[in-house]
């Protein structure tokens, strides 16, 4: 009994240390970044496009727009392929083949982001420059690279959501004369909607928080993009590019950028958890 209590205490301490670490990180980021937001003014910081650290002007609107544009583009590409793969692997693919393909897709999550960025630089950017136009380093290039990067996350969670739908739903629909596709489209996707939505939200968090691959393919322009072929700079890129030489107010402004990014990602994760809980509650009600 004493040994069990000791193990329980150790595991509890480990769990609390993770929570405590997150709390300390949150406290540090807000301590460093929040004062300068209040000093500059919320409107000037979030609604201005003038980022000139040498002149003590810190406006991150162009980077917020760039992050949103790249993330939405990535989800537009990634969700289509991810959901398609999830449907094929769960409804139309032989179990043995699906058992091989699913781990291979999940293996994509283990590839370093710098590899994705390098592949984007040597393949995607030249193709965009030649066939679409513009400098190649663009919202479109980042969207394609990030769309591939979020694919394993969204696919895996969508597969779990579809597999969680009771088999009796599928059997009842087929017994009533519906085809396999009609059953998938009109029943299974609707029943798994909350889980799929949670997968998409987590994919958005993955996309908006990516740094290295985005730096390599976006062009890092401080202008608000007017087209998908325009270069952009994201919030994460701004921090990574300038933190190594930033001092004083400039450094604090980068922490304020981190505060903005932290709030966005936490909001997305909280929304995903809320959606997942709603799915569990709905399953219990059935």
N, C-alpha and C positions, 0 to 999 in steps of 0.2 A: 504493500500500500504506500509506503514512504517513497519507493522508487517511482510509482505512478504519479504521485503528487509532484515529485521533483521534475519528472519529464514534462508534466503539465505546466509547471511554473516556467521551465525553460522555453517551451513552445510559446507560452503567453508573452514572455519577455521578448522573444524574437518578433512576434507579431506586433507588439507595441513599439518595438524599435523601428520597424518599417513606417508605422504611422507617425512616430515621433520625428523620423527623418524627413518625411514629407512635410510635416508641420514646420520644422526648422527651415527647410528650403523655401516654403511659402512665406514665412516671416521675413527671411533675409531678402527675398526678391521684392516684397512690398516695402520693406524698410528702405531699400536703396532706390526704388523706382517711384514710389507714390509721391514723395515730397516734390520732386521736380514737375510732376504732372500738375500738382496744385500750384506750384510756383509759376509755371508757364501759363497755366489756364487750360481747363479741359477742352474748350472749344479750339484754342490755338494748337494744342497738341494733336487732337484727333481729326480736326477738320482742315488743317493746313497741309499743303504739299511741299512746303519749303523746308527741306532738310539740309541745313548748312551749318555743320558743327563749328566750323571756324568762325562763323558770325553769330554763334549762340542762338541759332534758329532751329527748332526741332519740331517739324510737322510730319506725321507719319501716314497721312491719308493715302498717298500714292502707294505705300507699302501695304496698307490694309486692302486697298482695291486690288493690288497685284496678288496678294495671298488669296483673296476670295475668288478672283478670276481663275487662277491656277487650280484651286481646289475644286471649283465647280466644273471646270473642264476635265479634270482627272476623274471626277465622279461620273460625268456624262459618258466617258469612255469606259471606265472600270466597272461601273454597275451593270452596263449592258452585257459585257463579256462574263462578269462574275455570276450574275443571275442566270445567264444562259448555261454556263458550265454547271451550276448547282442543279438546274432543272434536268439537264441531260444525265448527270451522274446519278441522280436519285430516282428518275422516272423512266428513262429510256435506255440507259446503259446497263449491260449485264453486270451483276454484282462483282464478278471476278475482275472485270476490266476496271470498274469503278474503284475497287480496292487497290488497284495499282496506280490509277491516275490521281486520286485524291492526295496521297502522300507526295506525289511528284509536284502537284500544284502548291501544296503547303511548303515544299522545299524552296520555292521562290522567295519566301519570307526570310530565308537565311542568307540570301545573297547580299553582300554589303552594298549600301546605297551608292558608294563611289563607283562601283562597277556599273550600276544602272546609268549613272551620270556619264561615264566614259562611253558606254555603248550609245547613249543619246547623242553625244558630241560627234562621234565618228560615223554614225549611220543616219539618225533621224534629222539632225540639223542640216546636213548637206541635201537631203531629200526635200526638206521644206524650202530651203533656199532655191533649189532648182525648179521645183514643180508648183510651189505655192507662192513664193515671193518673200521679200523681206530679208533681214539679215540671218534668218535661221534660228538664232537665239530668241526665243519668243514664248508667249503664253501657250501656244500650240505644242511646242516641243516639251515644255514642262508638263503639260496636261497628259501627253502620251506616255512619258516616262513614269509619272506618278500614277496614271491609270493602270499601268502594268504592276507597279509596286503595291497598290492596294488590292490587287486581284486575289492573292491568297487569303487575305483577311476576310474580305467580303464573301468570297466563295465558301470558305470553311464554315463560317457562322450561318450562312444561308442554307448550306447542306444540313447542318444540325437542326435548323428551324423547320425545314421541310420533313426531315426524318422524325421530328417530334409530333407531327400530325398523326393522330391515330389511324392505323391501317383500315379500321372499319369505315372511315370516311371514304377512302378510295374504293373499297369493295362495294359499298352501298351505291356510289355514283355509277360505277361500271355496271352493276346489276340493274340499274334503272335505264341503261341503254346509252350512257354517255361514252364517248371515245376517250382514249387515254389523254389526248391533248385537251379535250373539253374538261375532263376531270382535273387536270393539272392547272389549267388556266382559270377556271371558274370556281374551283373548290380549294385545292391545295395551296395555291398562292395566296388566296384570301385568308385561309386558316393560319398560314405562317406569316402573315403580313407584319405583325409586330416584331418577330424575330428578324425578318429581312430588313425592316426599317432600322432596327438596332445595329445590324451589320453595316448598313450604309453610313450611319452616324459615326460608328467607330472607324470606318474607312476614311471618313472626312477628317477625323482627328489625326489619323495617320498621315494623310496627305498634307494637311495644313502645318503639321509639325516637322515635316521633312526639311533637311537643310542641305547636305552636301550635293545630292543629285540636282537639287533646284539651283544651287549656285552655278553649277557647271553648264546648265542649258538655258537659263533665262535671259542672260545678257546683263542683268543687274542694273537696269536703267531706273532712275528715280522719277520718271514721268509716268503719269496715269496712262495705261494702255488704251488705245482707241480701236484696236483690232487684235485678232488672235495672233497675228504675225508680229506684233510689237514686243520688244523686250520689256521686262519688268524686274522689280526687286521685291522680294517678299519680306515679311517680318523676320523670319528665321535667318534669311540670307544677310539682312542688315546687321544683325547681332554678330554673326560669325565673321563677317568681313571686316568689321570695325572695332570689335572688342579688344583685339590684341594691341592696338595703339591708342585707344580712347583713354582720356583722363578728365578729371573734374566733372563739369556739367555734361560733357559728351558721354562719359561713362554712365552717369546717372540716367541720361536719356535712353541709353541702350537697355538699362535695367527696366526703365519704364516701358520700353518696347516689349521686354520679356513679361512684364505684368499684363500687358494687353494680350499677348499670346497665351499666357497661363490662364487667363479668364476665359478666353475663347475655347481652349481645349477642355478645361474643366466643365464648362457649360455643355459641350458636346458629349462628354463622358457621362455627366449627370443625366442628360436627356436620354442617352442610350440605356442607362440603368433603369430609368423610369419606364421606358418602353418595354424593357425586358421583364420588369416586375408586373406590368400590365398584362403581358403575355402569360406569365405564370398564373396570375389571378384569373385570367380568362379561362385557362385550361382547367383550373380547379372548379370553376363554375359549371363547366360542361360535365 
